[in-house]
Amino acid sequence: MTPLIQVDQLKVGDTQVSFHLEPNRLYEIVGPNGSGKSYLARVLCGKVFTPDGVTRHLSFKDISYTDFTADGSVFQYDKSYYQERYQTGARGESIKVIDFLKRHQADPGADDFTKMGFPEYLLQRELIDLSSGETRKVLIAKTLLKPAQIYLLDNPFTGLDTVSAQELSDFLQQFHQGKNVCLVVLTVKPHFKPHENVQVIRLAPFHSRTVLSKPVELPIISGFKADFETAFQIRDTDIMVGGKILLENVNWTIRKGEKWLLQGANGSGKTTLTSFFYADNPSAYGHDITVFDKKRGSGESIWQIKSRIGLVSPEVQNYWPQTATVWAVARSGLTGTQVLTRKATDKENEYIHTLLAALGLSAFEQVSLGQLSAGEKKLVMIARALVLNPPVIILDEPFQGLDEEKTNLVQKLFTRLATPDRTFLQIAHEQSEILTSIDHKAWIQEKKLHIE
C-alpha cells in the first residue's frame, strides 16, 4: 500500500523521525513542550517549507488541519478586545456555532455536526460567548467536517474537562475507523489506549532549548498589600449570557488568604463568574457584588481592581499578537493593558527579570510569542500575571498546554507564592493539577454554584 505521506529521517528538534502515514490508522505524536510537535504538524500539511525526507502522495486539499493555539477563523481576536465578549452592545458581527459549522461542511444542508455530541444549546450560542473548552470543541468539529484523507489535530484535548476529554478520545477512534481515514493527534501525553491500529511516535525534549530554559528558584517576594478582609463577595445573583441564565442565585464569599478551587464542565460558567471579580464584566454593576470590601460601583476604577489581581486565563492569551516579545508581554502586566502605558521602574524591571528566570524564560526575553511553543506561551502569561506581586491570584486553567515538567515547575512556584495573606482562586479539571495549598472548594452543576 502506498503511504499518504512518507517521513524518512526528518530532524524534529533533537529527534530523528521516520514513519509512514497510512489510511485507516491513528497516529499519536507525543512530546514535551518545545519538542517540535507543532512544527511537525505544519510540515506535514505544508504550512512551512517542506524539508528533505518528506514525500506526499496526496494533494494539500486532502489534509485537514487546524492550529488550536492560534486560530483566528472562529473569532478575529486581533480586531477585538477581551472584554468585548461581556459587552453585548459593543460587539461586532458574531455568528452562531451552527452557522459557523455549516460554512465548513461539504454539504451545508447536512447535519453531521449533530453526531459530534453538540447539545442544541451550544449550537445556538454565538462564537464570542464560548469558553475556551467550547471553542476547542468547535474547532475540532470544523477540522473533521472537511472532506479529507488526513486529519491533523494539534493538542485537541487541552482545556477540556475530564468527561469531554474522554468523550473526544472515544469519538476520534470511532471517527477514523468509520471514515477509513488517517488521523494524527499531537499531544503532550498519550490519550489513546494502545491497540494494533494506534501508532505512537515520541519526540524527545529539545536539548538546546531545555538548556536555554533552565529555571532558577524564585526568592520569596514580600511587600504586597492585602489591606482588605473580603476579596470577593457575590450575593443572590443570576448570571446571564446571551439573554439566558447561566448561573442561578449565586452566593459566594472569598476572604483574604483563602485558597479556593472552582470546578465545572466546559461552558458551565466558571470563567464568566470570575469575570465579575476581575472587573471585566460590566453587568457586575447591576448586582450585589463586593470586591476588596467595596461594593462595585462605589467609585473604584477597574484599573484599581486589576492592579491587585494577577489573572492567568486562556482567553486573555488569545488576544496577544504573535509578534509581541516575551519581555513586552510580561511588562504589560504592570498596567493590565497590552501596551505599557508608563515607564517601568528599575525595581519593577528587576522583578520581571527574576520572574522570567524562575519560569525558564530568561533566554527568550526578546523572542516573539510566535516563536514559542504553546506551553512556553503559557509561562509568559503566568509571568505577566505576577509582575505586580498581587495579593490575589486568579488561575483559570494555569496548566493548560503544559507538559509534566513545566506543570511541576509552575506548581512549585505557586506553592511558594501561597503565603497566608495571599488569596488564590484556581479553576482546574484534572486532580493532578490542583494546588496543594487549596483549602476551599466550589463547583458548578446544573446552573447552581455549590460550596464545600
WOWO-V408042 format. One record per residue. N is the residue number from 1. BURIAL is # if it has 16 or more other C-alpha atoms within 10 Angstrom, else .. Layout:
BEGIN
n->[N N]
burial->[BURIAL BURIAL]
END
This chain:
BEGIN
n->[1 2 3 4 5 6 7 8 9 10 11 12 13 14 15 16 17 18 19 20 21 22 23 24 25 26 27 28 29 30 31 32 33 34 35 36 37 38 39 40 41 42 43 44 45 46 47 48 49 50 51 52 53 54 55 56 57 58 59 60 61 62 63 64 65 66 67 68 69 70 71 72 73 74 75 76 77 78 79 80 81 82 83 84 85 86 87 88 89 90 91 92 93 94 95 96 97 98 99 100 101 102 103 104 105 106 107 108 109 110 111 112 113 114 115 116 117 118 119 120 121 122 123 124 125 126 127 128 129 130 131 132 133 134 135 136 137 138 139 140 141 142 143 144 145 146 147 148 149 150 151 152 153 154 155 156 157 158 159 160 161 162 163 164 165 166 167 168 169 170 171 172 173 174 175 176 177 178 179 180 181 182 183 184 185 186 187 188 189 190 191 192 193 194 195 196 197 198 199 200 201 202 203 204 205 206 207 208 209 210 211 212 213 214 215 216 217 218 219 220 221 222 223 224 225 226 227 228 229 230 231 232 233 234 235 236 237 238 239 240 241 242 243 244 245 246 247 248 249 250 251 252 253 254 255 256 257 258 259 260 261 262 263 264 265 266 267 268 269 270 271 272 273 274 275 276 277 278 279 280 281 282 283 284 285 286 287 288 289 290 291 292 293 294 295 296 297 298 299 300 301 302 303 304 305 306 307 308 309 310 311 312 313 314 315 316 317 318 319 320 321 322 323 324 325 326 327 328 329 330 331 332 333 334 335 336 337 338 339 340 341 342 343 344 345 346 347 348 349 350 351 352 353 354 355 356 357 358 359 360 361 362 363 364 365 366 367 368 369 370 371 372 373 374 375 376 377 378 379 380 381 382 383 384 385 386 387 388 389 390 391 392 393 394 395 396 397 398 399 400 401 402 403 404 405 406 407 408 409 410 411 412 413 414 415 416 417 418 419 420 421 422 423 424 425 426 427 428 429 430 431 432 433 434 435 436 437 438 439 440 441 442 443 444 445 446 447 448 449 450 451 452]
burial->[. . . # # # # . . # . # # . # . # . # . # # # # # # # # # # # # # # # # # # . # # # . # # . . . . . . . . # # # . . . . . . # # # # # # # # . . . # # . # . . . . # . # # # . . . . . . . . . . # # . # # # . # # . . . . . . . # . . # . # . . . # # . # # # # # # # # # # # # # # # # # # # # # # # # # # # # # # # # # # # # # # . # # . . # # . . # # . # # # . . . # # # # # # # # # . # # . . . . . # # # . # # # # # . . # . . . # . # # . # . . . . . . . # . . . # # # # # . . # # # . # . . . . # # . . # # # . # # # # # # # # # # # # # # # # # # # # # # # # # # # # . . # . . # . # # # # . # # # . . . . . . . . . # # # # # # # # # . . # # # # # . . # # # # # # # # # # # # # . # . # . . . . . . . # # . # # # # # # # # # # # # . # # . # # # # . # # # # # # # # # # # # # # # # # # # # # # # # # # # # # # # # . . # # . # # # # # # . . # # # . # # # # # # # # # . . . # # # . # # . . . . # # . . # # # . . .]
END
